[in-house]
Amino acid sequence: MSQTTPEEFAGVRKIEDSVRTDFRGAMTYGRYLALDELLHAQRPQSQPEHHDELLFIVQHQTSELWLKLVLHELLEARRLMDADDLGKALKCLARVKAIQRTLTEQWSVLGTLTPREYAQFRGSLGNSSGFQSYQYRAIEFVLGNKHARMLEVFTSEPEAHALLARILEEPTVYDAFLRLVARSGYDVPEDILTRDVREPWTMREDLVPVFQRIYEEDSTPWGLYEACESLVDLEDNFQAWRFRHLRTVQRTIGFKRGTGGSSGVDFLKRALDLTFFPELYAVRTAIGA
């Protein structure tokens, strides 16, 4: 019969004998995650330091970490589609969608920052703005919203500029999917398959019948149908994130101009009109008509 020690009786959990406590020369949790660097990367600029500036910094740094993973997964999804491995590509898209939900919910944390609190350190941001997030821009590029002039924003950041310049020249996730659809026996117009991928995607009415066939025929491979719906999910999530961003900005600064020079809320409203996969929405009008 085991004996209960006084520490355990008092609610103190005993460290098991097998748990390692000497980590000299060994990999640790902190070293693996580079916590010394990560936890010292929050450097408030307000003088004296305002209590709520740490919230603002952590919110945006964690968002950038998630965006790094979103970009990583989208590039892998594109590679897998090119290799006709749609199942694994869909797994990547499922992860992206889960991250998007987390990113959207994060706005509720920043929403606890009151207008007065933010106003007390907003001047410390200078001209820094989320508009300058090169990872966000890279994600928009790889999804089809390409804009070559955006590279001008990053001329002072060589690595960011190089990443965006590379992705500008590469096919989008949608390009990769449409080429896979064509290889699956569907009549995707040839000029779509050979288009200049540096250009932003625009609506193609002649692609709607292709998607209508995918949606309406019983013989459609399930993966193609699922991929169409996953891309719609991805765009819906993106729009939900944009809307929560807009509402959080509006409740915090009203209709002031953005720190980076944009019109603020009005600029964010116009972003709601952007779409990545317009044919996947247009086909819903055609189905059953």
KOLNU-965984 format. One record per residue (C-alpha): residue in three letters; x, y, z. Coordinates in steps of 0.05 Angstrom, whole numbers, plus 5000, padded with zeros to 4 digits. Layout:
BEGIN
alaXYZ;...
This chain:
BEGIN
met500050005000;ser503050674978;gln504251205030;thr502051935019;thr507652425035;pro506053055074;glu507353475011;glu502353074970;phe497253105026;ala497953865025;gly496453874950;val503653944926;arg505053494867;lys511553104876;ile516553124819;glu517252424792;asp524052104801;ser524651994726;val523952744710;arg530653044689;thr532753664728;asp539953754706;phe540254054636;arg547454254631;gly549554154558;ala542553894539;met536954164496;thr531654494539;tyr524754774526;gly527355484530;arg533255354483;tyr529054974433;leu524055554429;ala529356094434;leu525456404491;asp531156864512;glu530457204444;leu522857134438;leu521057414506;his525957994500;ala523258194432;gln517758634463;arg520859324467;pro515759864484;gln517560554457;ser513260994502;gln516761424554;pro515061294609;glu512960594587;his505460544582;his502459924614;asp498159744553;glu503559794500;leu505859084516;leu498858834497;phe499359194430;ile506258914415;val504658194436;gln498158204395;his501858384332;gln507957954343;thr503657334355;ser499657504293;glu506157524253;leu508156844280;trp501456554257;leu502156904189;lys508956574182;leu505655894190;val499856074143;leu504856254088;his508855624102;glu502555194094;leu499955544032;leu506555463996;glu506654724014;ala499354653991;arg501354953924;arg507254473918;leu502853873934;met497654083883;asp503154133831;ala504953413850;asp497653193844;asp497553023919;leu490953373933;gly489552993998;lys495753264032;ala494553954002;leu487653954034;lys490853784101;cys495054414094;leu488954824078;ala485354534139;arg491054784183;val490755464151;lys483355514166;ala484555334239;ile489955874244;gln485256374212;arg480056244266;thr485356374319;leu487557014285;thr480457274281;glu479057124354;gln485457494374;trp482058154357;ser477758064419;val484058134461;leu486158774427;gly479059004434;thr480159074509;leu484759664494;thr480560294504;pro481160914459;arg484261314516;glu489360774532;tyr491560714460;ala491961474450;gln496961504507;phe502261114469;arg499961134396;gly504961684380;ser510661204397;leu508960784336;gly511361334289;asn509761124218;ser509460374233;ser503060044210;gly500259354196;phe500059574123;gln507559444125;ser506858704144;tyr510658354088;gln508157674110;tyr500957894104;arg502558174035;ala506057524015;ile499757134035;glu495457593992;phe500357503935;val500256743939;leu492656753941;gly492257183878;asn491757913901;lys498358123870;his500558843864;ala507558973839;arg507759683866;met507059403937;leu514459203932;glu516159943937;val513959934010;phe519459444025;thr525459733989;ser528859864056;glu527859134077;pro531858704029;glu529458024055;ala522158224054;his522958533985;ala526357903958;leu520857453985;leu515257863954;ala518957933888;arg519657173885;ile512357033902;leu510157563852;glu513557153797;glu510656483820;pro503756163808;thr498556253861;val495055703900;tyr489055813854;asp493455743792;ala496155083820;phe489054833835;leu486455023766;arg492254653733;leu490554043775;val483254113754;ala485454123681;arg489853503691;ser483753163721;gly480053223655;tyr476253873660;asp476254403605;val479954973639;pro481155503584;glu488355463559;asp489656203567;ile488256133642;leu493355573648;thr498655993612;arg496756673641;asp501957173666;val502056973740;arg504957653759;glu498157963746;pro492657973799;trp487157473789;thr480757763758;met473957443747;arg473456943690;glu466356783670;asp468656213625;leu471155853687;val464355823720;pro461755243677;val467954843697;phe466254923771;gln458854803756;arg460654123728;ile464853973790;tyr459154153836;glu453453833798;glu456153173771;asp455552563815;ser462052293784;thr466252873810;pro472252623850;trp470852813922;gly477553153930;leu476053673876;tyr469353843908;glu472553873977;ala478154323951;cys473154813921;glu469554853988;ser476154924026;leu478155513983;val471355833997;asp472355714071;leu479256024067;glu476556654034;asp470656704082;asn475456664140;phe479857194109;gln473857654102;ala471857524174;trp478857714196;arg478658344155;phe471958544184;arg474158424256;his480358834241;leu476159404215;arg471459394275;thr477159354324;val480559954292;gln473960344290;arg472460224363;thr479660424383;ile481261034339;gly474661204305;phe475861514237;lys482961784249;arg488161674195;gly492561054202;thr499561124230;gly502360914163;gly498561464126;ser492461074103;ser485361334111;gly484360834167;val477360534171;asp475460744100;phe481760404074;leu479959764111;lys472859784085;arg475259774014;ala479259144028;leu472658784041;asp471158843966;leu477358423949;thr476257703929;phe481057133914;phe476556613882;pro470656993850;glu468556413805;leu467455963866;tyr462256463890;ala459256603821;val458055863809;arg452955863866;thr448356283824;ala449155803765;ile447955153804;gly440854913793;ala438955513751;
